[in-house]
């Protein structure tokens, strides 16, 4: 049994091009993009998924893998995978910004922890929100949803199809929801802390002999922790709303 060069190159293209798109997604999506996840694990997982879906997707019939056209196809797959993963990163950073905003307003911004995903110091409340959102993301099978989307995208957006300008603009435009969703999530704690500070202002005005700096700081911190604890009751509602918008945008871009 003999195999021609064109047949071998076509088989490699049928496997490697989906592998590149899936790898770009895993490198940028929630959970797998962290530094704690080994590059070998990402590569092996992407290769396994590519092996599973390669026989089920339309073959591009491409044989000139080591050429300029092949390079452009690789770049194309990277852009598609990164675009979808970037949407999930915007989704996760909504909770990062909400935690940072709440930490500053409650006087807890001085408590910082090392973010294992980005490798930088972030406020403890922000890190708590990120961990909670990531755990919920795994619990609701968000990672499986994204992998399913990228698998279905090879039929809706086969190899050789570039992202349109309108699709890229949708990703950029969705970035504004990062700030809107952040303010929606942090509005209740911010309002509560505003009332606390307003109360301290009235106390200072009514009784100037009170040392507001000695009693205001601990009271503000304790009140902030209580408000954060109470606001966790609606955390899942915000998560579900933002995640549904993110999933809908991914499907809209991929044409799933």
N, C-alpha and C positions, 0 to 999 in steps of 0.2 A: 504494500500500500504506500503510495506516494502522495505528498501534499505539496501543492504549488506555493510559491512565495506569496502570491496574492491572497490565497486562502489563509495562510498563517498570519499575514498582516491584518486581514479583516477580523480574524478571531481576536488578535491582540487589541485591535481598536474597539471591538465590541465589549471587551472587558475593561480596558484601561480608561476609556472616556467616561463610563459610569463611575468607575473608581475615583476619578479626579473630582467629579461633581459631588459625590458622597463625602470624600475626604475634605473638601472645602466646607461642606456643611458641618461636619463633626469638629473641625478646627475652630469654628466660630459660634456654634450653638451653645445653649445653656448646658451646664453640666460637663460636657466633654472639652470645653475650651479652657478649663482651669489648668494651672501649671502642675497640679497634683496628678493629672491624668497623663500617663506616659505617651510619648509619640508613637512608640511601638504598638501600644494598645489601640490608639486611634487608627493607625495604618492597618493593623490586622482586622479590626472591626469593619473598616471601610472595605477591605478586600473581601471579607466574608459576605457582606451585604451585596457587593458587586457580583460575586459568584452566584448568589441566589437569584438576583433579579435580571442578570444578563440574558438568560435564555427566554425570559418572558417579555422583553422589550423589543421594539422594532430595530432591526439592524441598520446602522447608517450606511452600510455598504462601502465604507471608506477603507482604502488600502494603502494610501500614502501617508503613513503615520509619521515618519521622520522627514517632514517637509514643512514649508511655511504654512500650508493649509492645515497640517496637523497641529502645529504650534498654536494657530489661531483657534482651532477647536478646543484645545486644552485651556486656553485663556477664557474661552466662552463658558466652559463648564465651571471653571473657578468662579467667574462672576455670578453665575446663577446660584451656586452653592453658598457663596459669601453673602449674597443679597438676602437669602432666606435666613441664614444664621445671624446676620446683622439685625434683622427684625426681632429675633428672640433676645438679642443683647439689649436692644432698646426697651423691650418689655421688662427685662430684669433690672435695668438701671432706673426704671420708674420707682422701684422700691428702695434702691440705693439713695436716690435724691430725696425721697420722702423721709427716710430715716435720718439723713443728714439735716434736713430742715427741722424735723422734730427735735433732734439733739441740740441744735443751736438755740431753739426757742425755749427749751426746758432747762438749759444750763448744763446739759450732760455731754456737750461736745468735747470736753476735755478727756473723756474716757474713750480711748481708741484701741483698736485691735488690728492685727495684720490681716488684710484681706487675702485669703489663699488663692483667689482667682486672678486678681490684678497685681498682687504682691506689694501693695501700698497700705499705709495706715488709714483706716476709716473709723468713723464714730461707731461706738459699740451698738447703738440702736440701729444704725444703718446696716451693720453687719448682721444683727439679729434678724432684720427684715429680709436681707438677702438669703440667709440660711433658711428661713421659714418659707420664702417664696420658692426656693430651689427644691426643698423637700416636697412641697405641694405639687410642684411641676412634675417631679418623679412619680408622686402618688397618683396623679390623674393621667398618667401615661402620656405626658406631653412629648417626651422624647420619641415614643413610638409613633405618635401622630406626625411629628416632623419627618421621621424616616419614611413613613408611608407616603407623605406628600412628595418627598424627593423621588420615591420609586414611581409614583404615578406621573410625575412630571416628565418622564421620558416618553410618555405617550402624548401628553398635552403639549409639551415643548421638546420635541425630539432633538437629538444631536444635530447641530447645524443651524439652530434657531437662536438668534440673538435677543437679548432683552430689549424691548422697545423703549423709546424715550419716556413714554407715558408710564411704563412700569417702574423705571428708575425714579421718576418724579414722585410716584406714589410712596416709595420707600422713604424718600427725603421728606415728603410732606407729612408722613406719619410720625416723624420725629417730634412734631409740635405736640402730639398727644402725650409725649413724655412729660412735658411741663403741666399740661392740663390734668393728667392722671395723678401726677405728684401732688398738685394742690388739692385735688379732690380727696386723696388719701390722708393728707396732712392737715386739712382744713379744721377738723374737729379738735385735735390737740392744740393747734395754733390759736384757735378761738378761746379754748379753755385757759390757756396760759395768758392770753391777753386780758381775760377777766381777772385772773390772779394778780397780774401786774397792775391792773387798774385799781383793784382793791388795796394793794399796798400803797399806791399813790394817794388814795383817799385817807388811809391810816396815817401816812406821813404828814399830810396836810392837817389832819385833825389833831394829831399828837406829835409835834416835831421832836419831842424828847426821845421818842422811840428810835433805837438804833436799827434802822431798816436793813442795813447791810449785814448785820449779824443774824437776823431772823429771816430775812427775805430769801437768802440763797438756799438754805436747807429746805425751807417750806416749798420753794419753787421746784427743787429737785424731786422731793417726795410727791408733790402734786403732779409733776410731769410723769413720773413712773406710774402713778395711779391712772392718769388719763391714757397713757399708752396701753396699759393693761385692759382698760375698758374698751378702747378702740379696736382691740384685737377681735372683738365679736363680729365686726364687719370686714375684717381682713379678707376672708374668703370671698365675700361679695365683690370686693374690688378686684381681687385676683381673677375671678371668673369673668368679670366684665372685660378687663384688659386682655386676658388671654384669648377670649372669643374674638375680639377685634384683631388681635395679632394673627390668629389662625385664619380668619377670613381674608386678611390682607395677603398672607402667604398663598392661599388657594387662588386668590384673584391674580396674583403675579404669575404663578405657575400654570394657571388655567386648569386646575384640578376640578 
